[in-house]
Amino acid sequence: MNDLETLASAPPQPAQRDEIIVSKSIIVLGTGQEIEVYTMTLGGETIELLPQRNWSQLDVYKWRARGKLPGTPTGLEITFDHVKVAGEIASMKDPAGTSKLQRLLNQWLSLARGTIDLAQQKAHAKPPSAEHEASAGSENLLPRFRVEVDKGGHAHINCLQGKETLAVVGLNLPGINDLINQGLMHKPRTLQVGALHDWVELDGEFFSFEKGNNDASKLEKALNDRYRSTASLGQGKDVVVFTNAASPTGYDIQFAAKVGGVSDHRRRPFNEESLGLLQSPDRCGLLPKDLVIKLSPPNLIFKRRTPDGGERYLDEGPEAVVTVTGEEGEVRFIDLSKPVNYMRLTAMDLTAVFNHPAINQRRKASSQPGGASERPAPIQVMAPAAAERPIPPPLTGPSSSAETKPVEVPKPKPVVSRPNAPVRLVFVKTGGGELAAQSAHLIMPSANSWLQAVLGRPLLQHPGFTCLLYRRIAEHFGNSCEGMFGPIPCWACSLGDVDDVCDPAFRGVFLTQKGGLAYLNRGHIARFRNAVAIVGTLESSIEGIGVELKAVGADSQQRIVFIVTEDYRTQFGIPEHTVADELARLREYGALVKSVNEVLRTLEPVDVVWTVPAEQEDPSDPQAMESLKPESPGVAP
């Protein structure tokens, strides 16, 4: 949980700058058992770090609310035998555990206070204009990165557009992921950050701020040269949404508004109060005056006021559809004419929603042609495959004249279509207010069309399904050895230089004695057994019930691909954007979890897939099947 950015906008508190003192104490559990726990003391008040409690339960003195602490200690995890902070563990059995935990907590406290001080200085020194006086030229400027180091030696990444600050984040995973989620930054193939936030490694290149090092200019150049997004969602955006696990909705929202007569551009919790401020024409002025946005968890509802004092949903049609292209080239659609479940959206999706012309009148004005005599450009909406999203008939609207000449819609040129190719719907707005629709198959690369026949076959329902898959995977990679996964016997197939599954550096696939098939890389794991999926780390993971493993593959980058049932992201019982975050982290460590449709649609080619088809040559001795990508796919160029 990282809520430093949320609290950074709060007014400075007259809190003491004390350091945390850590010691040990004996407590008695309800069962009568005595155990030893760590305690932390700040300003004469002591909190016992009780096992299996979160910070909300521990913070009996309301240190956060009183401003004594700027937030929750990063990665705080308390068990009966250790306390974990910022990725490091202080064991109860370690004689130096008390001093180690004290050092970790105070390092976190110093960094957190420095981050907030810097954010407050920037907010007071250069408040952006709430009247949006930026010229039209600045709208076309690409965001750029600036890396600064504060007096405490802590690095901060600023994302700027013109004179406007789009985001300020610390050198930590949540901050960098926020930049990626907003589309401000291209996602690196590999990303590692130091536990003390004093170094970062992007795609193998190391940038250090530890022990007096200052790689600010080097990191700034790398970010602007290689990771700056040219199609950024933060580019010229008036509203930006960030993930925040501490928020009731799971998000924060940032936009310019007048508060107390003063321009304010800070992050706010994504709640009814913030939406009310966003809809205020006098204090913000971004939204049309007749637009109404209601927060009815887990939905956002968009309506327009009617002349009789009532409300109606937005008109259906392409003008009310938000199109978002994901990092893998997949296209998502958000229909604003119906309630929108924000729990199923990412921060990038919500940013696109609030900057869509149907919602943000500034975007509408900038997207229209300059002259009234100009003919409006066609509105293009990307839709999924024709088999999954039928092409709607031509839409008609009220005519502005009694007689309207028929409009000839140009016929698309003949193209060589591919199975399940995406469809382009082109809505041409005529002078009479009519909308004519036409469609054409796009010639887009279908990297995994060869898998349609492979994954479309019925699968064998067999208790040894995962064992059969593992045997074929081990034959493909050419190695398998016995080992122990904790106390559980297993067979492991190494994909790296380390063969021992117990070694922290192990990367590979393993099968437990009870049939659990898993991928493990430096503590990051994806495990499947009996329609249960476990994704996360060895210390902390999420569990999806009803997620069946259909097949396993390997893509062109030698990453393991677990192919599972559709709608698997809804089976974890937590917000889908949280599931997406865990899957993104797993991806960084060399494994993907995808549904059949996601595999077929992705632009990333899968080279080999292992399945267990129901049709077997010898039903008494079922075997898994290995399918390799054809060298020349049988589709038209």
MARTITI-41111 format. One line per 4 residues: for each residue z, x, y of C-alpha. Coordinates in pm, 1 decimal. Layout:
residues N
Z X Y | ...
END
This chain:
residues 637
0.0 0.0 0.0 | -105.3 142.6 332.8 | -27.4 -54.8 645.8 | -15.1 228.7 899.9
-323.7 100.1 1078.8 | -171.5 -249.3 1109.6 | 147.3 -115.8 1261.8 | -30.2 136.9 1479.9
-102.6 -135.8 1732.4 | 260.4 -242.4 1771.6 | 439.1 -141.1 2092.6 | 638.8 180.6 2072.2
987.5 131.0 1934.0 | 1294.9 319.8 2056.4 | 1360.1 424.8 1701.3 | 1537.4 748.9 1625.6
1325.1 1036.6 1500.7 | 1575.2 1115.5 1227.7 | 1471.0 1274.8 904.0 | 1538.0 1111.6 569.6
1826.3 1252.3 364.4 | 1802.0 1208.7 -13.9 | 2093.7 1220.9 -256.0 | 2199.9 1063.1 -585.6
2433.3 776.7 -670.1 | 2570.9 604.0 -980.0 | 2509.4 227.9 -1005.1 | 2606.0 -30.7 -1266.6
2336.8 -262.8 -1400.5 | 2397.9 -625.9 -1487.6 | 2421.2 -523.9 -1853.4 | 2713.8 -296.2 -1770.4
2506.7 20.1 -1816.3 | 2561.5 298.3 -1564.2 | 2255.3 483.8 -1438.7 | 2189.6 749.9 -1177.0
1946.1 669.6 -894.1 | 1815.4 841.8 -584.5 | 1928.0 720.4 -241.8 | 1765.2 770.2 98.0
1967.6 775.3 420.6 | 1826.8 729.8 769.2 | 2037.8 697.9 1083.8 | 2360.7 643.3 889.5
2216.7 366.0 670.0 | 2162.6 426.2 298.8 | 1921.0 251.1 61.7 | 1947.8 287.8 -315.2
1606.8 342.2 -478.8 | 1655.4 96.9 -762.4 | 1411.5 117.2 -1055.8 | 1121.7 -127.9 -1075.8
1174.0 -259.3 -721.4 | 915.9 -268.2 -444.4 | 984.8 -172.4 -84.7 | 1025.4 -532.9 31.3
1317.2 -566.4 -211.4 | 1467.1 -230.2 -120.2 | 1442.2 -249.2 260.7 | 1770.9 -436.8 309.4
1819.9 -293.8 658.8 | 1466.9 -395.8 769.4 | 1379.5 -40.7 869.4 | 1013.4 -131.5 906.2
1079.2 -439.3 1119.0 | 1317.0 -240.7 1342.2 | 1066.6 43.1 1383.1 | 1278.2 303.8 1203.5
1000.4 350.3 948.9 | 632.2 312.5 1039.0 | 538.7 163.2 703.4 | 584.2 183.8 328.1
601.5 535.5 179.5 | 259.4 613.7 36.7 | 229.7 541.0 -335.7 | 600.4 467.3 -376.4
683.3 404.4 -741.8 | 1038.3 395.6 -882.2 | 1122.7 407.1 -1252.7 | 1441.5 481.0 -1443.3
1355.3 849.8 -1478.8 | 1156.2 939.6 -1167.4 | 1040.8 846.3 -817.0 | 676.9 896.2 -720.9
562.3 944.0 -357.8 | 218.1 1052.0 -230.0 | 101.1 1128.8 -583.5 | 391.9 1365.5 -664.4
686.8 1297.2 -892.7 | 1053.6 1379.2 -841.9 | 1224.4 1357.3 -1180.0 | 1586.7 1249.3 -1221.1
1628.3 1529.1 -1475.1 | 1493.7 1797.2 -1242.8 | 1777.6 1990.7 -1070.8 | 1548.7 2033.1 -769.2
1440.6 1668.9 -775.3 | 1661.1 1568.0 -480.4 | 1523.7 1834.0 -246.1 | 1168.3 1767.7 -365.3
1191.6 1393.0 -298.1 | 1347.7 1458.4 44.4 | 1060.7 1692.0 130.3 | 797.3 1440.4 14.1
949.8 1152.0 208.9 | 984.3 1352.8 530.4 | 631.4 1488.9 503.5 | 506.0 1132.2 468.5
725.5 1019.6 760.4 | 596.8 1296.0 987.5 | 235.1 1217.8 903.3 | 282.4 842.5 948.8
451.2 882.5 1285.3 | 179.4 1121.2 1401.0 | -93.1 876.2 1299.4 | 69.3 590.4 1490.8
133.5 802.6 1800.0 | -229.5 910.0 1806.2 | -355.6 553.4 1765.2 | -129.0 429.1 2044.2
-241.6 707.8 2277.9 | -603.8 618.0 2217.1 | -538.2 246.3 2261.4 | -368.9 302.7 2598.8
-591.8 583.8 2722.3 | -935.5 429.2 2665.5 | -915.2 53.1 2615.5 | -1261.3 -80.9 2535.9
-1394.9 -359.2 2757.0 | -1336.4 -710.0 2627.3 | -1626.1 -829.3 2837.9 | -1867.5 -616.4 2633.0
-2025.8 -440.6 2930.5 | -2208.5 -194.2 2707.5 | -2576.9 -177.6 2777.3 | -2839.3 -302.6 2537.4
-2934.3 58.1 2470.3 | -2594.3 140.7 2325.4 | -2644.8 -131.8 2064.6 | -2909.0 87.7 1906.1
-2691.2 399.9 1890.7 | -2591.6 507.2 1543.6 | -2220.9 548.8 1481.8 | -2105.9 910.0 1480.4
-1797.1 1082.1 1345.7 | -1551.3 1296.6 1538.5 | -1270.4 1482.2 1360.8 | -956.7 1563.6 1558.3
-634.6 1742.3 1471.2 | -312.5 1628.7 1639.8 | -21.6 1849.6 1745.7 | 137.7 1812.0 1404.6
-170.2 1959.0 1236.8 | -281.8 1624.8 1088.7 | -654.3 1545.3 1082.5 | -796.8 1209.9 1190.0
-1152.1 1080.0 1154.0 | -1286.7 877.5 1447.7 | -1598.6 665.3 1408.7 | -1759.2 610.1 1750.2
-2053.5 416.6 1882.6 | -2139.0 507.4 2236.7 | -1808.0 496.2 2421.6 | -1658.1 246.6 2177.8
-1423.8 341.4 1894.8 | -1513.4 152.3 1578.0 | -1241.3 299.6 1357.4 | -971.0 568.3 1348.1
-841.4 669.7 1005.1 | -624.2 942.0 864.9 | -733.6 1193.1 603.5 | -636.6 968.9 312.9
-809.7 762.7 45.8 | -738.4 417.0 199.7 | -872.4 530.4 536.9 | -1190.6 686.3 399.0
-1245.4 385.6 172.2 | -1221.1 161.9 481.1 | -1508.3 357.1 639.8 | -1709.4 319.2 321.0
-1633.2 -53.1 286.0 | -1747.1 -119.5 642.1 | -2075.4 58.4 578.1 | -1985.4 316.6 841.0
-2002.2 595.1 586.5 | -2213.7 662.1 277.8 | -2001.6 685.3 -33.7 | -1980.1 1041.1 -169.5
-2040.9 1093.9 -538.0 | -1699.2 1258.6 -570.4 | -1403.7 1227.5 -335.7 | -1062.7 1395.4 -358.9
-784.5 1404.4 -98.4 | -472.7 1616.6 -96.8 | -142.4 1441.5 -162.7 | -19.0 1556.1 180.0
-346.7 1454.1 343.2 | -413.6 1811.6 447.4 | -744.6 1863.5 264.5 | -1043.4 1666.2 145.4
-1322.7 1748.3 -96.8 | -1656.8 1567.1 -59.6 | -1910.6 1620.3 -339.0 | -1755.2 1955.1 -422.3
-1734.2 2085.7 -63.7 | -1378.2 2168.5 41.7 | -1235.2 2107.6 391.4 | -884.1 2237.1 454.5
-620.7 2162.0 718.5 | -332.5 2319.7 529.9 | -135.3 2628.0 634.1 | -293.1 2646.0 978.2
-652.5 2598.8 861.9 | -872.1 2382.2 1083.5 | -1203.9 2273.6 932.4 | -1246.8 1990.7 1186.0
-1587.7 2104.9 1312.7 | -1709.1 2177.9 959.3 | -1597.7 1834.1 833.2 | -1737.8 1660.4 1141.2
-2079.1 1821.4 1088.0 | -2081.1 1728.4 718.5 | -1989.7 1365.3 791.6 | -2258.3 1328.4 1057.7
-2527.1 1514.5 863.0 | -2478.8 1367.8 516.6 | -2251.4 1064.2 521.0 | -2335.3 876.8 839.8
-2487.3 540.9 751.6 | -2815.1 464.8 927.4 | -2789.3 99.3 823.8 | -2422.1 71.4 903.0
-2241.5 -258.0 914.7 | -2027.8 -106.4 1187.3 | -2338.1 -32.4 1394.9 | -2302.4 -233.6 1711.6
-2070.1 -481.8 1540.7 | -1832.6 -683.3 1752.5 | -1604.2 -779.9 1462.4 | -1496.4 -544.6 1184.1
-1288.4 -642.9 880.2 | -1068.9 -395.6 689.4 | -888.0 -422.1 358.5 | -507.5 -429.5 380.5
-305.3 -508.0 69.9 | -1.3 -584.7 287.1 | -179.0 -874.0 462.1 | -137.7 -1222.3 305.2
-516.1 -1260.1 296.6 | -575.0 -900.1 189.9 | -758.1 -810.8 512.5 | -721.0 -706.8 876.5
-969.1 -794.6 1150.3 | -1061.9 -601.0 1465.1 | -1237.4 -731.4 1777.7 | -1208.6 -705.2 2154.9
-1007.2 -969.9 2341.3 | -784.1 -1015.2 2642.1 | -413.3 -1033.0 2561.8 | -180.4 -1084.8 2856.6
-471.4 -1017.7 3089.7 | -527.3 -671.3 2939.5 | -825.0 -568.9 2726.7 | -718.8 -511.7 2365.8
-930.0 -387.7 2075.4 | -670.4 -334.2 1804.9 | -657.1 -436.9 1439.6 | -478.3 -759.6 1364.3
-379.0 -935.0 1042.6 | -656.4 -1162.9 922.4 | -473.1 -1493.0 974.7 | -489.2 -1820.6 1168.4
-346.5 -1662.5 1483.6 | -616.7 -1393.7 1491.7 | -890.1 -1649.0 1420.6 | -756.5 -1862.6 1705.0
-782.3 -1567.1 1941.7 | -1133.0 -1490.9 1816.5 | -1240.7 -1850.4 1890.8 | -1096.7 -1852.8 2242.8
-1392.1 -1860.1 2488.1 | -1180.3 -1726.8 2775.6 | -1001.5 -1445.4 2591.1 | -1277.9 -1332.7 2354.9
-1606.9 -1513.0 2411.2 | -1784.4 -1393.9 2097.6 | -1819.2 -1731.0 1922.6 | -2009.2 -2040.8 2037.0
-1781.8 -2291.9 2206.5 | -1861.7 -2564.1 1954.3 | -1789.2 -2344.9 1650.3 | -1468.5 -2407.4 1454.2
-1337.2 -2161.6 1192.2 | -1054.6 -2280.5 970.6 | -848.9 -2071.8 731.1 | -762.7 -2278.1 425.6
-662.7 -2021.4 160.4 | -852.1 -1902.8 -26.2 | -1141.0 -2042.0 179.8 | -1292.6 -1995.4 523.2
-1451.2 -2313.0 660.1 | -1715.9 -2304.0 933.5 | -1788.1 -2622.9 1128.4 | -1932.7 -2740.5 1458.7
-1781.3 -2994.0 1693.3 | -1984.1 -3311.0 1741.2 | -2025.2 -3499.2 2074.6 | -1804.4 -3783.4 1945.0
-1510.4 -3545.4 1896.7 | -1558.2 -3497.6 1522.5 | -1664.6 -3198.3 1316.5 | -1948.0 -3127.0 1074.4
-2040.8 -2840.8 844.8 | -2313.5 -2599.5 952.2 | -2666.0 -2714.7 873.7 | -2799.1 -2593.3 540.4
-3088.9 -2352.9 557.3 | -3172.7 -1986.7 599.7 | -2999.4 -1973.5 941.0 | -2665.8 -2032.0 766.1
-2713.1 -1773.5 488.2 | -2567.8 -1424.1 520.9 | -2748.3 -1159.0 317.6 | -2558.0 -844.2 220.1
-2714.4 -553.7 33.6 | -2469.7 -355.2 -179.0 | -2463.0 18.7 -231.4 | -2650.8 -14.0 -561.2
-2928.6 -221.0 -404.0 | -2796.5 -554.3 -529.7 | -2826.5 -848.7 -292.1 | -2548.1 -1100.7 -231.4
-2572.4 -1431.9 -44.9 | -2299.7 -1611.6 144.8 | -2373.5 -1973.3 239.0 | -2179.0 -2060.4 554.1
-2266.3 -2430.1 527.4 | -2005.4 -2456.0 251.2 | -1645.0 -2332.3 223.2 | -1646.5 -1955.7 164.0
-1393.7 -1807.8 -79.4 | -1288.7 -1488.3 99.5 | -1094.4 -1369.9 -206.1 | -1432.0 -1309.2 -371.6
-1572.2 -1113.5 -78.8 | -1536.8 -751.3 23.5 | -1452.2 -624.6 370.2 | -1821.2 -540.0 409.3
-1916.4 -901.3 327.0 | -1669.3 -1044.5 578.3 | -1786.4 -803.7 847.8 | -2141.3 -929.4 791.0
-2021.2 -1291.2 809.1 | -1847.3 -1254.9 1145.3 | -2145.0 -1070.5 1293.5 | -2404.9 -1316.8 1166.5
-2604.9 -1498.0 1438.7 | -2471.1 -1833.8 1319.1 | -2117.3 -1717.4 1402.5 | -2148.0 -1450.6 1671.6
-2346.0 -1569.7 1972.9 | -2401.2 -1211.7 2091.6 | -2588.1 -1135.1 1770.3 | -2790.1 -1453.2 1814.8
-2892.7 -1359.0 2166.7 | -2991.5 -1006.1 2068.5 | -3193.8 -1122.6 1768.6 | -3416.3 -1370.3 1956.7
-3749.6 -1268.4 2110.6 | -3751.0 -1166.0 2473.6 | -3989.8 -1428.5 2608.3 | -3991.0 -1805.9 2566.5
-4361.2 -1802.5 2498.0 | -4322.6 -1568.8 2201.6 | -4343.6 -1717.1 1858.9 | -4022.9 -1675.8 1659.5
-4045.7 -1421.8 1382.7 | -4019.3 -1541.4 1023.2 | -3667.9 -1550.0 885.5 | -3659.7 -1367.7 553.7
-3388.8 -1433.1 300.2 | -3365.6 -1234.0 -18.3 | -3283.6 -1446.2 -322.5 | -3198.0 -1362.7 -685.4
-3442.7 -1394.1 -968.9 | -3647.2 -1712.7 -994.1 | -3486.0 -1798.1 -1326.0 | -3143.1 -1800.9 -1163.5
-3213.7 -1942.5 -818.5 | -3486.6 -2210.3 -802.9 | -3723.2 -2200.5 -508.5 | -3633.2 -2491.1 -279.6
-3905.3 -2726.6 -157.1 | -4022.2 -2697.0 203.4 | -3748.0 -2799.5 441.7 | -3819.2 -3040.6 726.5
-3631.4 -3097.1 1048.9 | -3654.3 -3338.3 1340.1 | -3986.2 -3314.4 1522.0 | -3992.3 -3258.7 1894.6
-4317.4 -3454.0 1931.2 | -4457.3 -3774.0 1786.7 | -4748.5 -3590.0 1634.3 | -4726.6 -3255.4 1460.9
-5024.9 -3060.4 1341.7 | -4997.9 -2942.2 983.9 | -4904.4 -2578.3 962.9 | -5099.2 -2361.4 726.5
-4872.3 -2128.2 536.4 | -5059.9 -1810.8 442.2 | -5088.8 -1773.5 69.3 | -4927.1 -1461.8 -69.4
-5159.4 -1195.7 -194.8 | -5187.6 -1177.0 -572.5 | -4933.5 -934.5 -709.9 | -4841.0 -813.2 -1052.5
-4510.2 -983.5 -1122.1 | -4237.1 -848.1 -1339.6 | -3991.6 -1040.5 -1553.9 | -3686.5 -1146.8 -1353.5
-3823.4 -983.8 -1037.4 | -3640.9 -1083.0 -719.6 | -3807.4 -1352.6 -510.3 | -3864.4 -1340.9 -136.8
-3838.3 -1672.3 45.2 | -4007.2 -1671.8 383.0 | -3913.9 -1960.8 611.5 | -4164.2 -1994.6 896.6
-4035.1 -2201.5 1187.7 | -4310.8 -2409.4 1347.7 | -4338.4 -2541.8 1700.0 | -4254.5 -2890.6 1579.3
-3919.5 -2781.9 1439.9 | -4036.0 -2778.0 1078.0 | -3950.2 -2511.1 825.9 | -4219.8 -2424.6 573.8
-4123.1 -2216.8 271.6 | -4331.3 -1982.2 63.2 | -4237.6 -1732.6 -203.6 | -4375.1 -1419.3 -356.7
-4251.7 -1184.8 -627.6 | -4150.9 -849.1 -488.2 | -4265.8 -536.9 -662.6 | -3927.7 -370.4 -699.2
-3822.9 -113.6 -955.7 | -3670.3 -273.0 -1262.4 | -3496.2 30.8 -1402.2 | -3329.6 -151.7 -1689.9
-3578.7 -427.4 -1776.4 | -3608.0 -269.1 -2121.5 | -3247.2 -371.8 -2187.8 | -3318.3 -743.3 -2156.4
-3429.4 -769.2 -2518.3 | -3153.2 -536.2 -2642.2 | -2865.4 -715.7 -2470.5 | -3012.3 -1059.2 -2532.6
-2960.9 -1037.4 -2908.1 | -2661.7 -1215.5 -3065.5 | -2375.1 -976.0 -3130.7 | -2178.0 -937.0 -3449.5
-1828.4 -1085.9 -3443.0 | -1652.2 -819.8 -3645.2 | -1290.3 -695.3 -3633.0 | -1418.1 -336.6 -3641.9
-1663.8 -387.4 -3353.9 | -1520.0 -105.4 -3140.3 | -1494.9 128.3 -3440.2 | -1864.6 81.2 -3510.6
-1948.9 152.2 -3147.7 | -1732.5 465.0 -3137.1 | -1891.5 604.6 -3455.2 | -2238.3 574.1 -3300.9
-2123.8 720.1 -2966.3 | -1965.9 1020.4 -3140.8 | -2286.8 1079.4 -3338.5 | -2487.6 1072.3 -3015.7
-2270.9 1326.7 -2834.9 | -2219.0 1531.9 -3149.5 | -1841.6 1575.4 -3155.0 | -1530.6 1388.8 -3259.8
-1184.4 1507.8 -3351.6 | -848.4 1357.7 -3433.1 | -571.8 1360.0 -3175.1 | -278.9 1171.7 -3028.2
-292.4 943.1 -2727.1 | 78.3 954.3 -2646.7 | 244.2 835.2 -2968.3 | -76.6 664.8 -3092.1
-312.9 838.9 -3336.2 | -673.2 838.1 -3215.0 | -1019.4 990.7 -3248.9 | -1161.0 1150.2 -2934.9
-1515.1 1237.2 -2833.8 | -1515.4 1491.8 -2550.5 | -1778.8 1475.7 -2276.4 | -1656.2 1791.8 -2106.7
-1510.6 2133.1 -2180.3 | -1169.6 2006.8 -2301.5 | -1140.4 1857.9 -2652.4 | -769.8 1765.7 -2654.3
-722.1 1406.8 -2535.3 | -366.1 1498.6 -2429.8 | -494.0 1763.2 -2188.5 | -486.3 1632.9 -1827.2
-839.7 1768.6 -1778.7 | -985.0 1574.3 -2073.0 | -1293.3 1363.4 -2005.2 | -1436.6 1152.9 -2282.4
-1426.1 845.2 -2504.0 | -1154.0 781.4 -2758.5 | -1066.1 518.5 -3018.3 | -705.9 431.9 -3103.4
-586.8 362.0 -3454.2 | -563.3 -10.3 -3370.6 | -919.5 -30.3 -3242.1 | -885.2 18.9 -2868.5
-1199.3 180.6 -2724.9 | -1135.8 370.7 -2402.5 | -1269.7 619.0 -2150.6 | -1032.9 874.1 -1994.8
-1085.0 1128.8 -1717.2 | -795.1 1303.9 -1541.2 | -559.9 1011.3 -1592.0 | -811.8 742.9 -1492.5
-875.8 503.3 -1778.4 | -1080.6 201.2 -1887.2 | -966.9 52.8 -2217.6 | -1092.7 -246.5 -2419.3
-938.6 -421.7 -2717.3 | -927.8 -784.8 -2838.6 | -1094.4 -925.1 -2523.0 | -843.7 -744.6 -2297.8
-959.7 -489.9 -2039.5 | -727.3 -234.9 -1879.2 | -854.1 -42.4 -1575.9 | -665.2 201.2 -1354.3
-456.0 508.2 -1425.1 | -206.3 600.1 -1693.7 | 72.7 522.8 -1444.2 | -65.7 205.1 -1287.3
-339.0 -30.5 -1406.9 | -471.2 -386.4 -1387.8 | -526.4 -608.1 -1691.5 | -803.7 -861.9 -1744.9
-757.0 -1126.9 -2013.7 | -1073.3 -1268.1 -2168.2 | -1296.4 -970.0 -2082.8 | -1503.0 -910.0 -2395.3
-1683.8 -583.6 -2454.1 | -2050.4 -650.6 -2536.9 | -2197.5 -300.8 -2548.0 | -2150.0 56.1 -2427.7
-2410.0 275.1 -2260.8 | -2466.0 596.3 -2069.9 | -2666.3 611.2 -1747.7 | -2894.1 879.9 -1608.5
-2592.2 1056.4 -1453.1 | -2416.1 1071.8 -1790.9 | -2158.7 814.0 -1685.7 | -2023.2 579.6 -1950.4
-2116.2 213.8 -1887.1 | -1899.4 -58.6 -2041.7 | -2101.7 -381.5 -2056.3 | -1880.4 -690.3 -2059.7
-1888.6 -1068.7 -2016.2 | -2000.3 -1237.0 -1694.9 | -1740.1 -1328.2 -1429.3 | -1513.0 -1053.5 -1562.7
-1379.5 -975.7 -1213.4 | -1209.5 -1316.3 -1199.1 | -1014.3 -1253.6 -1520.5 | -765.5 -1004.5 -1375.8
-556.0 -1263.4 -1189.8 | -570.4 -1069.9 -861.6 | -805.5 -1081.8 -559.4 | -1154.8 -970.0 -653.1
-1170.7 -710.4 -376.5 | -866.9 -540.9 -537.0 | -1050.8 -537.3 -870.6 | -1354.0 -394.2 -690.9
-1140.8 -113.4 -547.7 | -1014.0 -18.7 -896.0 | -1367.5 -26.0 -1038.3 | -1489.4 190.1 -749.6
-1219.6 449.1 -825.6 | -1313.0 442.9 -1194.3 | -1675.1 497.5 -1095.1 | -1574.5 813.7 -908.0
-1430.1 943.9 -1234.3 | -1744.2 883.6 -1440.2 | -1731.0 532.3 -1587.2 | -1869.4 192.9 -1487.5
-1777.2 -161.2 -1588.8 | -2063.2 -410.0 -1549.2 | -2172.9 -746.2 -1680.3 | -2505.3 -788.2 -1859.1
-2669.3 -931.2 -1547.0 | -2531.8 -651.6 -1329.1 | -2679.8 -392.0 -1563.5 | -3018.1 -564.9 -1563.4
-3027.0 -588.0 -1183.4 | -2896.6 -245.8 -1089.6 | -3137.4 18.8 -965.0 | -2943.8 287.3 -1154.8
-3119.2 347.4 -1487.8 | -2929.1 330.6 -1815.9 | -3068.1 579.6 -2066.5 | -2895.9 473.3 -2388.3
-2703.7 167.0 -2510.6 | -2498.2 112.6 -2823.9 | -2463.4 -242.9 -2960.5 | -2368.0 -415.0 -3286.5
-2629.8 -687.8 -3341.4 | -2545.5 -987.5 -3556.8 | -2858.1 -934.8 -3767.1 | -2782.4 -649.0 -4007.1
-2986.2 -495.8 -4287.2 | -2675.2 -490.6 -4505.9 | -2420.8 -752.2 -4388.6 | -2158.3 -597.0 -4616.5
-2192.1 -263.8 -4432.7 | -2256.9 -344.1 -4063.6 | -2373.8 -63.9 -3836.1 | -2397.7 -15.9 -3460.2
-2745.0 35.2 -3316.1 | -2850.7 297.4 -3062.3 | -3127.1 197.9 -2820.2 | -3293.7 462.6 -2602.6
-3482.1 397.8 -2280.6 | -3858.2 407.6 -2342.6 | -4041.7 691.7 -2177.3 | -4303.3 453.7 -2037.3
-4163.3 104.9 -1968.2 | -4407.7 -166.1 -2058.0 | -4443.3 -314.8 -1713.3 | -4724.5 -303.5 -1464.3
-4698.2 -32.8 -1200.1
END
